[in-house]
Amino acid sequence: MDFRFTDEQDLLRKTARKFTDDEIVPNISKWDTEGKFDPVIWKRLADLGFMGVCIPEKYGGSGMDYNALAILCEELERGDTTFRTAVSVHTGLNSMSLLQWGTEEQKQKYLVPQAKGEKIGAFGLTEPGAGSDVAAMSSTAVRDGEHYVLNGQKTWISLCDQADHFLVFAYTDKAKKHHGITAFIVERTMPGISSKAIKNKYGIRAGNTGELFFENVRIPVENRLGEEGEGFKIAMASLDNGRFTVAAGAVGLIRACLEASVKYCHERETFGKPIGKHQLVQQMIANMEAGYQMSRLLVYRAGELKNRGVRNTRATSLAKWQACDFANQAADDAFQIHGAYGYSDDYPVARYLRNSKAPVIYEGTREIHTIMQAEYVLGYRQEKPLNKMLPAWTPGE
Ligand SMILES: Cc1cc2nc3c(=O)[nH]c(=O)nc-3n(C[C@H](O)[C@H](O)[C@H](O)COP(=O)(O)OP(=O)(O)OC[C@H]3O[C@@H](n4cnc5c(N)ncnc54)[C@H](O)[C@@H]3O)c2cc1C
């Protein structure tokens, strides 16, 4: 096992860290309060090649490996969860799915502009009546000649007002349950689509999340991703990639909590000494450090499996579950270490705590991942290769 990063990965980390320090950290408090961020930041993310990390060069990406994607997510979430969430849905859930399941035409038309950051991709799986229980969805797509007619509603969709392309899941045959769900590439400009932002969210306030409505949206057959009935499988494979980015981002959030807490421990004095000298405060710092190191190892282990092109649902789920739980706890402890000052926006820890909650819910709740891990251990669930695995990663390809 080699735990060293390559020169290219080191450079990516430096670039992403500088971007975070120069462009996110000075502005995030304002963006978080106002509930939006300057759209110019999208262009900056794209210009730096951040929207195509892990996508092969021939499809407009930078051809780096999965652990490079993890590095990017860790550094961005150290600034704010909003930006890592954007990479998770745009790259992890949407672009990577096009790479895995798309036809050559679909890759040229949708993946290439997404990898270059010219177009934004989002992921529409959740519905008002279907979150963890995906098969409870009620959206339908009915075949009509060379089109499908899509009707339904999605909710809690990240980038909902900003995305140009959506990967949407709907029933083409409800009687077949999981095997009756199909995936579609939907363009915002198709008539019958509307979206509405969810206001006053608890966290990730600088990012857009909302509802999507489809009313008789005519989708050309060539926009079907995969075969009819493959939608559930595609959604779960997409989540393998999305969850990896969420886990990597959580590592960055733990680091942000550690950095803020260590600084405050040295500054604040009680009972004649810096609070870092009190053992109960040290306990919280030690837990954060342990969570940080363990989460990182789980993330890079999942990344190594992905780089080899093998099924990694189990390792990715474990990394996502643990890293997000550690981050949620680290944010709570960082807040506690700051005492009353944690409550003010002079310090970032209240934002960290608010932001740490959504990742424990999206892309599989804590409970869903707990069940998955238990079922793997008990032998009730197995990992089998999919009919279309992403190939082993080859540098630059
Ligand atoms: C900020 C944010 C952004 C999001 N972005 C997207 C997006 O871009 N695209 C998208 O499709 N979705 C998105 N989501 C939705 C997210 O994926 C869902 O919220 C998530 O899957 C959980 O679904 P739910 O909220 O309906 O909870 P439910 O599934 O209703 O669960 C409610 C509670 O019951 C528990 N529970 C459910 N089933 C079981 C069980 N079998 N055993 C034990 N406990 C169980 C859950 O763990 C949870 O605690 C986003 C959510 C948030 C908060």
The ligand as a Tripos MOL2 file, in Angstrom:
@<TRIPOS>MOLECULE
LIG
   53    58     1     0     0
SMALL
NO_CHARGES

@<TRIPOS>ATOM
      1 C1        -29.8530   19.6660    1.2600 C.3       1 LIG1
      2 C2        -30.3870   18.4700    0.5430 C.ar      1 LIG1
      3 C3        -30.0610   18.2540   -0.7910 C.ar      1 LIG1
      4 C4        -30.5830   17.1720   -1.4790 C.ar      1 LIG1
      5 N1        -30.2690   16.9980   -2.8110 N.ar      1 LIG1
      6 C5        -30.8690   16.0060   -3.5110 C.ar      1 LIG1
      7 C6        -30.6490   15.8770   -4.9270 C.ar      1 LIG1
      8 O1        -29.8750   16.6410   -5.5150 O.2       1 LIG1
      9 N2        -31.3170   14.9070   -5.5950 N.ar      1 LIG1
     10 C7        -32.1760   14.0410   -4.9840 C.ar      1 LIG1
     11 O2        -32.7410   13.1930   -5.6560 O.2       1 LIG1
     12 N3        -32.3990   14.1190   -3.6360 N.ar      1 LIG1
     13 C8        -31.7680   15.0850   -2.8930 C.ar      1 LIG1
     14 N4        -32.0070   15.1950   -1.5450 N.ar      1 LIG1
     15 C9        -32.9770   14.3130   -0.9170 C.3       1 LIG1
     16 C10       -32.3630   13.2050   -0.0700 C.3       1 LIG1
     17 O3        -31.6490   12.2930   -0.8580 O.3       1 LIG1
     18 C11       -33.4760   12.5320    0.7400 C.3       1 LIG1
     19 O4        -33.8920   13.5060    1.6720 O.3       1 LIG1
     20 C12       -33.0290   11.2600    1.4270 C.3       1 LIG1
     21 O5        -32.9130   10.2150    0.5040 O.3       1 LIG1
     22 C13       -33.9760   10.8100    2.5510 C.3       1 LIG1
     23 O6        -35.2910   10.8020    2.0990 O.3       1 LIG1
     24 P1        -36.4460   11.5290    2.9570 P.3       1 LIG1
     25 O7        -35.9520   12.8890    3.3140 O.co2     1 LIG1
     26 O8        -37.7020   11.4190    2.1850 O.co2     1 LIG1
     27 O9        -36.5410   10.7080    4.3010 O.3       1 LIG1
     28 P2        -37.3760    9.3330    4.5300 P.3       1 LIG1
     29 O10       -36.9470    8.3220    3.5350 O.co2     1 LIG1
     30 O11       -38.8040    9.6700    4.6110 O.co2     1 LIG1
     31 O12       -36.8430    8.9250    5.9590 O.3       1 LIG1
     32 C14       -37.3070    9.5500    7.1740 C.3       1 LIG1
     33 C15       -36.5810    8.9020    8.3470 C.3       1 LIG1
     34 O13       -36.9070    7.5070    8.4050 O.3       1 LIG1
     35 C16       -35.7120    6.7360    8.3500 C.3       1 LIG1
     36 N5        -35.9650    5.5110    7.5930 N.ar      1 LIG1
     37 C17       -36.5170    5.3850    6.3660 C.ar      1 LIG1
     38 N6        -36.5660    4.1130    5.9820 N.ar      1 LIG1
     39 C18       -36.0060    3.3930    7.0040 C.ar      1 LIG1
     40 C19       -35.7550    1.9990    7.2190 C.ar      1 LIG1
     41 N7        -36.0420    1.0750    6.2910 N.pl3     1 LIG1
     42 N8        -35.1870    1.6390    8.3840 N.ar      1 LIG1
     43 C20       -34.8480    2.5480    9.3190 C.ar      1 LIG1
     44 N9        -35.0600    3.8780    9.1740 N.ar      1 LIG1
     45 C21       -35.6260    4.2940    8.0310 C.ar      1 LIG1
     46 C22       -34.6960    7.5990    7.6590 C.3       1 LIG1
     47 O14       -33.3580    7.1830    7.9390 O.3       1 LIG1
     48 C23       -35.0540    8.9640    8.2250 C.3       1 LIG1
     49 O15       -34.4740    9.1080    9.4930 O.3       1 LIG1
     50 C24       -31.4420   16.2650   -0.8180 C.ar      1 LIG1
     51 C25       -31.7550   16.4590    0.5380 C.ar      1 LIG1
     52 C26       -31.2370   17.5440    1.2160 C.ar      1 LIG1
     53 C27       -31.5700   17.7230    2.6710 C.3       1 LIG1
@<TRIPOS>BOND
     1     1     2 1
     2     2     3 ar
     3     2    52 ar
     4     3     4 ar
     5     4     5 ar
     6     4    50 ar
     7     5     6 ar
     8     6     7 ar
     9     6    13 1
    10     7     8 2
    11     7     9 ar
    12     9    10 ar
    13    10    11 2
    14    10    12 ar
    15    12    13 ar
    16    13    14 ar
    17    14    15 1
    18    14    50 ar
    19    15    16 1
    20    16    17 1
    21    16    18 1
    22    18    19 1
    23    18    20 1
    24    20    21 1
    25    20    22 1
    26    22    23 1
    27    23    24 1
    28    24    25 2
    29    24    26 1
    30    24    27 1
    31    27    28 1
    32    28    29 2
    33    28    30 1
    34    28    31 1
    35    31    32 1
    36    32    33 1
    37    33    34 1
    38    33    48 1
    39    34    35 1
    40    35    36 1
    41    35    46 1
    42    36    37 ar
    43    36    45 ar
    44    37    38 ar
    45    38    39 ar
    46    39    40 ar
    47    39    45 ar
    48    40    41 1
    49    40    42 ar
    50    42    43 ar
    51    43    44 ar
    52    44    45 ar
    53    46    47 1
    54    46    48 1
    55    48    49 1
    56    50    51 ar
    57    51    52 ar
    58    52    53 1
@<TRIPOS>SUBSTRUCTURE
     1 LIG1         1 GROUP 0 **** ****
